[in-house]
Amino acid sequence: MLSATGDAAAGLGKFLCEVENDLRIAKATLGGELGFSWCPRCWPPELIATDLDGQLNCPVCGQVSYEQAA
């Protein structure tokens, strides 16, 4: 049972951040194995998406060009 102290909330917050980080790494690993490109600026790596104009775009930092992703 969780206590009502701030320590329990801080511990839970840290745990959730670690889980989210692990999930992003797993997503990037799977995407890389499937042939998707990664953002060279983000850590953990973020998959690069293509917008409607065909330009590469990182959904996290938004600063990827064709030259950087190649």
PDB file of N, CA, C and O in Angstrom, chain B, residues numbered from 101:
ATOM      1  N   MET B 101       0.850  -1.184   0.000  1.00  0.00           N
ATOM      2  CA  MET B 101       0.000   0.000   0.000  1.00  0.00           C
ATOM      3  C   MET B 101       0.887   1.235   0.000  1.00  0.00           C
ATOM      4  O   MET B 101       1.875   1.292   0.732  1.00  0.00           O
ATOM      5  N   LEU B 102       0.539   2.223  -0.815  1.00  0.00           N
ATOM      6  CA  LEU B 102       1.308   3.452  -0.883  1.00  0.00           C
ATOM      7  C   LEU B 102       0.964   4.360   0.281  1.00  0.00           C
ATOM      8  O   LEU B 102      -0.194   4.473   0.682  1.00  0.00           O
ATOM      9  N   SER B 103       1.992   5.005   0.815  1.00  0.00           N
ATOM     10  CA  SER B 103       1.738   5.974   1.875  1.00  0.00           C
ATOM     11  C   SER B 103       1.305   7.292   1.258  1.00  0.00           C
ATOM     12  O   SER B 103       1.469   7.506   0.057  1.00  0.00           O
ATOM     13  N   ALA B 104       0.763   8.156   2.063  1.00  0.00           N
ATOM     14  CA  ALA B 104       0.274   9.432   1.579  1.00  0.00           C
ATOM     15  C   ALA B 104       1.356  10.504   1.624  1.00  0.00           C
ATOM     16  O   ALA B 104       1.043  11.692   1.534  1.00  0.00           O
ATOM     17  N   THR B 105       2.608  10.117   1.760  1.00  0.00           N
ATOM     18  CA  THR B 105       3.687  11.097   1.848  1.00  0.00           C
ATOM     19  C   THR B 105       4.156  11.504   0.460  1.00  0.00           C
ATOM     20  O   THR B 105       3.830  10.860  -0.537  1.00  0.00           O
ATOM     21  N   GLY B 106       4.924  12.581   0.415  1.00  0.00           N
ATOM     22  CA  GLY B 106       5.486  13.055  -0.846  1.00  0.00           C
ATOM     23  C   GLY B 106       6.520  12.098  -1.399  1.00  0.00           C
ATOM     24  O   GLY B 106       6.752  12.068  -2.608  1.00  0.00           O
ATOM     25  N   ASP B 107       7.153  11.304  -0.523  1.00  0.00           N
ATOM     26  CA  ASP B 107       8.163  10.348  -0.982  1.00  0.00           C
ATOM     27  C   ASP B 107       7.557   9.303  -1.912  1.00  0.00           C
ATOM     28  O   ASP B 107       8.168   8.926  -2.912  1.00  0.00           O
ATOM     29  N   ALA B 108       6.370   8.841  -1.584  1.00  0.00           N
ATOM     30  CA  ALA B 108       5.707   7.847  -2.421  1.00  0.00           C
ATOM     31  C   ALA B 108       5.350   8.454  -3.779  1.00  0.00           C
ATOM     32  O   ALA B 108       5.508   7.800  -4.810  1.00  0.00           O
ATOM     33  N   ALA B 109       4.878   9.676  -3.785  1.00  0.00           N
ATOM     34  CA  ALA B 109       4.527  10.336  -5.041  1.00  0.00           C
ATOM     35  C   ALA B 109       5.769  10.583  -5.887  1.00  0.00           C
ATOM     36  O   ALA B 109       5.735  10.401  -7.104  1.00  0.00           O
ATOM     37  N   ALA B 110       6.856  10.992  -5.261  1.00  0.00           N
ATOM     38  CA  ALA B 110       8.101  11.223  -5.992  1.00  0.00           C
ATOM     39  C   ALA B 110       8.637   9.909  -6.556  1.00  0.00           C
ATOM     40  O   ALA B 110       9.122   9.868  -7.687  1.00  0.00           O
ATOM     41  N   GLY B 111       8.549   8.849  -5.778  1.00  0.00           N
ATOM     42  CA  GLY B 111       8.998   7.538  -6.248  1.00  0.00           C
ATOM     43  C   GLY B 111       8.174   7.045  -7.415  1.00  0.00           C
ATOM     44  O   GLY B 111       8.714   6.479  -8.366  1.00  0.00           O
ATOM     45  N   LEU B 112       6.878   7.253  -7.353  1.00  0.00           N
ATOM     46  CA  LEU B 112       5.995   6.851  -8.447  1.00  0.00           C
ATOM     47  C   LEU B 112       6.290   7.672  -9.701  1.00  0.00           C
ATOM     48  O   LEU B 112       6.312   7.132 -10.807  1.00  0.00           O
ATOM     49  N   GLY B 113       6.515   8.968  -9.532  1.00  0.00           N
ATOM     50  CA  GLY B 113       6.841   9.824 -10.667  1.00  0.00           C
ATOM     51  C   GLY B 113       8.134   9.389 -11.338  1.00  0.00           C
ATOM     52  O   GLY B 113       8.213   9.348 -12.566  1.00  0.00           O
ATOM     53  N   LYS B 114       9.147   9.064 -10.546  1.00  0.00           N
ATOM     54  CA  LYS B 114      10.420   8.599 -11.093  1.00  0.00           C
ATOM     55  C   LYS B 114      10.236   7.279 -11.837  1.00  0.00           C
ATOM     56  O   LYS B 114      10.788   7.087 -12.920  1.00  0.00           O
ATOM     57  N   PHE B 115       9.459   6.375 -11.250  1.00  0.00           N
ATOM     58  CA  PHE B 115       9.186   5.087 -11.884  1.00  0.00           C
ATOM     59  C   PHE B 115       8.492   5.280 -13.231  1.00  0.00           C
ATOM     60  O   PHE B 115       8.860   4.632 -14.210  1.00  0.00           O
ATOM     61  N   LEU B 116       7.497   6.160 -13.291  1.00  0.00           N
ATOM     62  CA  LEU B 116       6.771   6.396 -14.536  1.00  0.00           C
ATOM     63  C   LEU B 116       7.673   7.028 -15.593  1.00  0.00           C
ATOM     64  O   LEU B 116       7.537   6.714 -16.775  1.00  0.00           O
ATOM     65  N   CYS B 117       8.587   7.908 -15.197  1.00  0.00           N
ATOM     66  CA  CYS B 117       9.538   8.491 -16.152  1.00  0.00           C
ATOM     67  C   CYS B 117      10.455   7.424 -16.718  1.00  0.00           C
ATOM     68  O   CYS B 117      10.749   7.432 -17.914  1.00  0.00           O
ATOM     69  N   GLU B 118      10.914   6.500 -15.872  1.00  0.00           N
ATOM     70  CA  GLU B 118      11.784   5.410 -16.330  1.00  0.00           C
ATOM     71  C   GLU B 118      11.041   4.488 -17.288  1.00  0.00           C
ATOM     72  O   GLU B 118      11.603   4.053 -18.294  1.00  0.00           O
ATOM     73  N   VAL B 119       9.790   4.192 -16.983  1.00  0.00           N
ATOM     74  CA  VAL B 119       8.981   3.328 -17.855  1.00  0.00           C
ATOM     75  C   VAL B 119       8.753   4.005 -19.201  1.00  0.00           C
ATOM     76  O   VAL B 119       8.849   3.355 -20.241  1.00  0.00           O
ATOM     77  N   GLU B 120       8.453   5.301 -19.196  1.00  0.00           N
ATOM     78  CA  GLU B 120       8.251   6.033 -20.439  1.00  0.00           C
ATOM     79  C   GLU B 120       9.531   6.053 -21.275  1.00  0.00           C
ATOM     80  O   GLU B 120       9.480   5.895 -22.495  1.00  0.00           O
ATOM     81  N   ASN B 121      10.673   6.247 -20.624  1.00  0.00           N
ATOM     82  CA  ASN B 121      11.958   6.244 -21.312  1.00  0.00           C
ATOM     83  C   ASN B 121      12.227   4.875 -21.938  1.00  0.00           C
ATOM     84  O   ASN B 121      12.660   4.791 -23.087  1.00  0.00           O
ATOM     85  N   ASP B 122      11.972   3.811 -21.187  1.00  0.00           N
ATOM     86  CA  ASP B 122      12.161   2.453 -21.709  1.00  0.00           C
ATOM     87  C   ASP B 122      11.242   2.188 -22.900  1.00  0.00           C
ATOM     88  O   ASP B 122      11.649   1.539 -23.864  1.00  0.00           O
ATOM     89  N   LEU B 123      10.018   2.681 -22.839  1.00  0.00           N
ATOM     90  CA  LEU B 123       9.074   2.499 -23.939  1.00  0.00           C
ATOM     91  C   LEU B 123       9.548   3.223 -25.192  1.00  0.00           C
ATOM     92  O   LEU B 123       9.440   2.681 -26.292  1.00  0.00           O
ATOM     93  N   ARG B 124      10.071   4.442 -25.046  1.00  0.00           N
ATOM     94  CA  ARG B 124      10.579   5.189 -26.198  1.00  0.00           C
ATOM     95  C   ARG B 124      11.779   4.480 -26.827  1.00  0.00           C
ATOM     96  O   ARG B 124      11.909   4.449 -28.050  1.00  0.00           O
ATOM     97  N   ILE B 125      12.653   3.912 -25.999  1.00  0.00           N
ATOM     98  CA  ILE B 125      13.800   3.173 -26.525  1.00  0.00           C
ATOM     99  C   ILE B 125      13.330   1.928 -27.271  1.00  0.00           C
ATOM    100  O   ILE B 125      13.847   1.614 -28.344  1.00  0.00           O
ATOM    101  N   ALA B 126      12.351   1.218 -26.707  1.00  0.00           N
ATOM    102  CA  ALA B 126      11.817   0.015 -27.368  1.00  0.00           C
ATOM    103  C   ALA B 126      11.153   0.381 -28.697  1.00  0.00           C
ATOM    104  O   ALA B 126      11.308  -0.339 -29.683  1.00  0.00           O
ATOM    105  N   LYS B 127      10.421   1.487 -28.730  1.00  0.00           N
ATOM    106  CA  LYS B 127       9.767   1.931 -29.959  1.00  0.00           C
ATOM    107  C   LYS B 127      10.815   2.286 -31.020  1.00  0.00           C
ATOM    108  O   LYS B 127      10.659   1.931 -32.189  1.00  0.00           O
ATOM    109  N   ALA B 128      11.868   2.978 -30.621  1.00  0.00           N
ATOM    110  CA  ALA B 128      12.925   3.341 -31.565  1.00  0.00           C
ATOM    111  C   ALA B 128      13.664   2.107 -32.073  1.00  0.00           C
ATOM    112  O   ALA B 128      14.004   2.027 -33.253  1.00  0.00           O
ATOM    113  N   THR B 129      13.911   1.153 -31.190  1.00  0.00           N
ATOM    114  CA  THR B 129      14.592  -0.081 -31.595  1.00  0.00           C
ATOM    115  C   THR B 129      13.761  -0.841 -32.615  1.00  0.00           C
ATOM    116  O   THR B 129      14.282  -1.272 -33.644  1.00  0.00           O
ATOM    117  N   LEU B 130      12.485  -1.009 -32.343  1.00  0.00           N
ATOM    118  CA  LEU B 130      11.602  -1.708 -33.273  1.00  0.00           C
ATOM    119  C   LEU B 130      11.493  -0.953 -34.592  1.00  0.00           C
ATOM    120  O   LEU B 130      11.549  -1.559 -35.663  1.00  0.00           O
ATOM    121  N   GLY B 131      11.338   0.356 -34.519  1.00  0.00           N
ATOM    122  CA  GLY B 131      11.256   1.160 -35.738  1.00  0.00           C
ATOM    123  C   GLY B 131      12.511   1.056 -36.575  1.00  0.00           C
ATOM    124  O   GLY B 131      12.437   0.972 -37.801  1.00  0.00           O
ATOM    125  N   GLY B 132      13.679   1.060 -35.918  1.00  0.00           N
ATOM    126  CA  GLY B 132      14.937   0.909 -36.638  1.00  0.00           C
ATOM    127  C   GLY B 132      15.041  -0.444 -37.317  1.00  0.00           C
ATOM    128  O   GLY B 132      15.519  -0.543 -38.447  1.00  0.00           O
ATOM    129  N   GLU B 133      14.593  -1.487 -36.630  1.00  0.00           N
ATOM    130  CA  GLU B 133      14.616  -2.833 -37.219  1.00  0.00           C
ATOM    131  C   GLU B 133      13.655  -2.952 -38.401  1.00  0.00           C
ATOM    132  O   GLU B 133      13.866  -3.773 -39.294  1.00  0.00           O
ATOM    133  N   LEU B 134      12.609  -2.138 -38.408  1.00  0.00           N
ATOM    134  CA  LEU B 134      11.648  -2.151 -39.507  1.00  0.00           C
ATOM    135  C   LEU B 134      12.040  -1.193 -40.623  1.00  0.00           C
ATOM    136  O   LEU B 134      11.330  -1.088 -41.624  1.00  0.00           O
ATOM    137  N   GLY B 135      13.170  -0.486 -40.465  1.00  0.00           N
ATOM    138  CA  GLY B 135      13.672   0.380 -41.520  1.00  0.00           C
ATOM    139  C   GLY B 135      13.305   1.845 -41.418  1.00  0.00           C
ATOM    140  O   GLY B 135      13.574   2.602 -42.351  1.00  0.00           O
ATOM    141  N   PHE B 136      12.707   2.272 -40.333  1.00  0.00           N
ATOM    142  CA  PHE B 136      12.375   3.680 -40.165  1.00  0.00           C
ATOM    143  C   PHE B 136      13.614   4.465 -39.748  1.00  0.00           C
ATOM    144  O   PHE B 136      14.561   3.897 -39.202  1.00  0.00           O
ATOM    145  N   SER B 137      13.605   5.774 -40.006  1.00  0.00           N
ATOM    146  CA  SER B 137      14.719   6.644 -39.632  1.00  0.00           C
ATOM    147  C   SER B 137      14.508   7.207 -38.234  1.00  0.00           C
ATOM    148  O   SER B 137      13.379   7.337 -37.760  1.00  0.00           O
ATOM    149  N   TRP B 138      15.626   7.538 -37.584  1.00  0.00           N
ATOM    150  CA  TRP B 138      15.591   8.132 -36.241  1.00  0.00           C
ATOM    151  C   TRP B 138      16.003   9.586 -36.314  1.00  0.00           C
ATOM    152  O   TRP B 138      16.732   9.992 -37.220  1.00  0.00           O
ATOM    153  N   CYS B 139      15.539  10.356 -35.371  1.00  0.00           N
ATOM    154  CA  CYS B 139      15.968  11.745 -35.244  1.00  0.00           C
ATOM    155  C   CYS B 139      17.389  11.753 -34.663  1.00  0.00           C
ATOM    156  O   CYS B 139      17.639  11.121 -33.636  1.00  0.00           O
ATOM    157  N   PRO B 140      18.320  12.465 -35.312  1.00  0.00           N
ATOM    158  CA  PRO B 140      19.695  12.497 -34.809  1.00  0.00           C
ATOM    159  C   PRO B 140      19.872  13.398 -33.592  1.00  0.00           C
ATOM    160  O   PRO B 140      20.946  13.409 -32.991  1.00  0.00           O
ATOM    161  N   ARG B 141      18.840  14.155 -33.216  1.00  0.00           N
ATOM    162  CA  ARG B 141      18.964  15.101 -32.103  1.00  0.00           C
ATOM    163  C   ARG B 141      18.318  14.632 -30.806  1.00  0.00           C
ATOM    164  O   ARG B 141      18.628  15.172 -29.745  1.00  0.00           O
ATOM    165  N   CYS B 142      17.446  13.663 -30.857  1.00  0.00           N
ATOM    166  CA  CYS B 142      16.680  13.263 -29.667  1.00  0.00           C
ATOM    167  C   CYS B 142      17.279  12.045 -28.979  1.00  0.00           C
ATOM    168  O   CYS B 142      17.827  11.155 -29.630  1.00  0.00           O
ATOM    169  N   TRP B 143      17.168  12.017 -27.670  1.00  0.00           N
ATOM    170  CA  TRP B 143      17.485  10.820 -26.892  1.00  0.00           C
ATOM    171  C   TRP B 143      16.446  10.674 -25.814  1.00  0.00           C
ATOM    172  O   TRP B 143      16.178  11.637 -25.096  1.00  0.00           O
ATOM    173  N   PRO B 144      15.851   9.517 -25.671  1.00  0.00           N
ATOM    174  CA  PRO B 144      15.985   8.350 -26.525  1.00  0.00           C
ATOM    175  C   PRO B 144      15.557   8.685 -27.948  1.00  0.00           C
ATOM    176  O   PRO B 144      14.776   9.610 -28.170  1.00  0.00           O
ATOM    177  N   PRO B 145      16.075   7.922 -28.911  1.00  0.00           N
ATOM    178  CA  PRO B 145      15.780   8.218 -30.314  1.00  0.00           C
ATOM    179  C   PRO B 145      14.281   8.248 -30.587  1.00  0.00           C
ATOM    180  O   PRO B 145      13.512   7.443 -30.063  1.00  0.00           O
ATOM    181  N   GLU B 146      13.901   9.186 -31.410  1.00  0.00           N
ATOM    182  CA  GLU B 146      12.500   9.334 -31.793  1.00  0.00           C
ATOM    183  C   GLU B 146      12.384   9.010 -33.278  1.00  0.00           C
ATOM    184  O   GLU B 146      13.253   9.390 -34.062  1.00  0.00           O
ATOM    185  N   LEU B 147      11.333   8.321 -33.668  1.00  0.00           N
ATOM    186  CA  LEU B 147      11.114   8.010 -35.079  1.00  0.00           C
ATOM    187  C   LEU B 147      10.735   9.274 -35.830  1.00  0.00           C
ATOM    188  O   LEU B 147      10.001  10.121 -35.321  1.00  0.00           O
ATOM    189  N   ILE B 148      11.246   9.387 -37.045  1.00  0.00           N
ATOM    190  CA  ILE B 148      10.970  10.555 -37.873  1.00  0.00           C
ATOM    191  C   ILE B 148       9.736  10.284 -38.723  1.00  0.00           C
ATOM    192  O   ILE B 148       9.588   9.209 -39.306  1.00  0.00           O
ATOM    193  N   ALA B 149       8.863  11.268 -38.782  1.00  0.00           N
ATOM    194  CA  ALA B 149       7.640  11.163 -39.577  1.00  0.00           C
ATOM    195  C   ALA B 149       7.756  12.056 -40.811  1.00  0.00           C
ATOM    196  O   ALA B 149       8.551  12.996 -40.830  1.00  0.00           O
ATOM    197  N   THR B 150       6.977  11.765 -41.819  1.00  0.00           N
ATOM    198  CA  THR B 150       6.907  12.595 -43.014  1.00  0.00           C
ATOM    199  C   THR B 150       5.590  13.347 -42.998  1.00  0.00           C
ATOM    200  O   THR B 150       4.529  12.751 -42.812  1.00  0.00           O
ATOM    201  N   ASP B 151       5.661  14.672 -43.196  1.00  0.00           N
ATOM    202  CA  ASP B 151       4.432  15.460 -43.195  1.00  0.00           C
ATOM    203  C   ASP B 151       3.759  15.388 -44.566  1.00  0.00           C
ATOM    204  O   ASP B 151       4.242  14.689 -45.457  1.00  0.00           O
ATOM    205  N   LEU B 152       2.667  16.094 -44.738  1.00  0.00           N
ATOM    206  CA  LEU B 152       1.893  16.030 -45.974  1.00  0.00           C
ATOM    207  C   LEU B 152       2.654  16.575 -47.178  1.00  0.00           C
ATOM    208  O   LEU B 152       2.335  16.233 -48.317  1.00  0.00           O
ATOM    209  N   ASP B 153       3.663  17.424 -46.936  1.00  0.00           N
ATOM    210  CA  ASP B 153       4.467  17.974 -48.020  1.00  0.00           C
ATOM    211  C   ASP B 153       5.663  17.082 -48.356  1.00  0.00           C
ATOM    212  O   ASP B 153       6.451  17.419 -49.240  1.00  0.00           O
ATOM    213  N   GLY B 154       5.807  15.952 -47.666  1.00  0.00           N
ATOM    214  CA  GLY B 154       6.910  15.035 -47.911  1.00  0.00           C
ATOM    215  C   GLY B 154       8.191  15.386 -47.173  1.00  0.00           C
ATOM    216  O   GLY B 154       9.230  14.784 -47.440  1.00  0.00           O
ATOM    217  N   GLN B 155       8.147  16.338 -46.257  1.00  0.00           N
ATOM    218  CA  GLN B 155       9.320  16.749 -45.502  1.00  0.00           C
ATOM    219  C   GLN B 155       9.412  15.928 -44.222  1.00  0.00           C
ATOM    220  O   GLN B 155       8.410  15.666 -43.557  1.00  0.00           O
ATOM    221  N   LEU B 156      10.645  15.527 -43.892  1.00  0.00           N
ATOM    222  CA  LEU B 156      10.864  14.773 -42.660  1.00  0.00           C
ATOM    223  C   LEU B 156      10.712  15.698 -41.467  1.00  0.00           C
ATOM    224  O   LEU B 156      11.121  16.859 -41.504  1.00  0.00           O
ATOM    225  N   ASN B 157      10.115  15.162 -40.401  1.00  0.00           N
ATOM    226  CA  ASN B 157       9.837  15.970 -39.224  1.00  0.00           C
ATOM    227  C   ASN B 157       9.865  15.094 -37.992  1.00  0.00           C
ATOM    228  O   ASN B 157       9.239  14.034 -37.962  1.00  0.00           O
ATOM    229  N   CYS B 158      10.594  15.534 -36.970  1.00  0.00           N
ATOM    230  CA  CYS B 158      10.594  14.835 -35.685  1.00  0.00           C
ATOM    231  C   CYS B 158       9.415  15.338 -34.863  1.00  0.00           C
ATOM    232  O   CYS B 158       9.280  16.547 -34.675  1.00  0.00           O
ATOM    233  N   PRO B 159       8.560  14.452 -34.368  1.00  0.00           N
ATOM    234  CA  PRO B 159       7.407  14.903 -33.595  1.00  0.00           C
ATOM    235  C   PRO B 159       7.790  15.492 -32.235  1.00  0.00           C
ATOM    236  O   PRO B 159       6.973  16.161 -31.603  1.00  0.00           O
ATOM    237  N   VAL B 160       9.018  15.254 -31.780  1.00  0.00           N
ATOM    238  CA  VAL B 160       9.445  15.781 -30.477  1.00  0.00           C
ATOM    239  C   VAL B 160      10.133  17.128 -30.629  1.00  0.00           C
ATOM    240  O   VAL B 160       9.708  18.110 -30.021  1.00  0.00           O
ATOM    241  N   CYS B 161      11.206  17.190 -31.445  1.00  0.00           N
ATOM    242  CA  CYS B 161      11.961  18.446 -31.564  1.00  0.00           C
ATOM    243  C   CYS B 161      11.592  19.233 -32.813  1.00  0.00           C
ATOM    244  O   CYS B 161      11.810  20.444 -32.856  1.00  0.00           O
ATOM    245  N   GLY B 162      11.032  18.572 -33.845  1.00  0.00           N
ATOM    246  CA  GLY B 162      10.584  19.253 -35.045  1.00  0.00           C
ATOM    247  C   GLY B 162      11.691  19.851 -35.890  1.00  0.00           C
ATOM    248  O   GLY B 162      11.418  20.721 -36.718  1.00  0.00           O
ATOM    249  N   GLN B 163      12.933  19.417 -35.712  1.00  0.00           N
ATOM    250  CA  GLN B 163      14.045  20.071 -36.401  1.00  0.00           C
ATOM    251  C   GLN B 163      14.883  19.104 -37.224  1.00  0.00           C
ATOM    252  O   GLN B 163      16.100  19.042 -37.048  1.00  0.00           O
ATOM    253  N   VAL B 164      14.261  18.358 -38.108  1.00  0.00           N
ATOM    254  CA  VAL B 164      14.991  17.408 -38.930  1.00  0.00           C
ATOM    255  C   VAL B 164      14.776  17.756 -40.396  1.00  0.00           C
ATOM    256  O   VAL B 164      13.643  17.964 -40.829  1.00  0.00           O
ATOM    257  N   SER B 165      15.850  17.819 -41.152  1.00  0.00           N
ATOM    258  CA  SER B 165      15.738  18.050 -42.589  1.00  0.00           C
ATOM    259  C   SER B 165      16.148  16.793 -43.324  1.00  0.00           C
ATOM    260  O   SER B 165      16.596  15.825 -42.709  1.00  0.00           O
ATOM    261  N   TYR B 166      15.998  16.803 -44.630  1.00  0.00           N
ATOM    262  CA  TYR B 166      16.388  15.641 -45.425  1.00  0.00           C
ATOM    263  C   TYR B 166      17.882  15.325 -45.252  1.00  0.00           C
ATOM    264  O   TYR B 166      18.258  14.158 -45.142  1.00  0.00           O
ATOM    265  N   GLU B 167      18.722  16.349 -45.229  1.00  0.00           N
ATOM    266  CA  GLU B 167      20.158  16.142 -45.126  1.00  0.00           C
ATOM    267  C   GLU B 167      20.530  15.531 -43.785  1.00  0.00           C
ATOM    268  O   GLU B 167      21.415  14.678 -43.734  1.00  0.00           O
ATOM    269  N   GLN B 168      19.894  15.932 -42.714  1.00  0.00           N
ATOM    270  CA  GLN B 168      20.213  15.436 -41.390  1.00  0.00           C
ATOM    271  C   GLN B 168      19.763  13.988 -41.204  1.00  0.00           C
ATOM    272  O   GLN B 168      20.411  13.229 -40.484  1.00  0.00           O
ATOM    273  N   ALA B 169      18.679  13.606 -41.835  1.00  0.00           N
ATOM    274  CA  ALA B 169      18.144  12.263 -41.631  1.00  0.00           C
ATOM    275  C   ALA B 169      18.807  11.239 -42.542  1.00  0.00           C
ATOM    276  O   ALA B 169      18.716  10.039 -42.281  1.00  0.00           O
ATOM    277  N   ALA B 170      19.462  11.679 -43.588  1.00  0.00           N
ATOM    278  CA  ALA B 170      20.079  10.749 -44.545  1.00  0.00           C
ATOM    279  C   ALA B 170      21.310  10.079 -43.994  1.00  0.00           C
ATOM    280  O   ALA B 170      21.935   9.273 -44.684  1.00  0.00           O
TER     281      ALA B 170
END
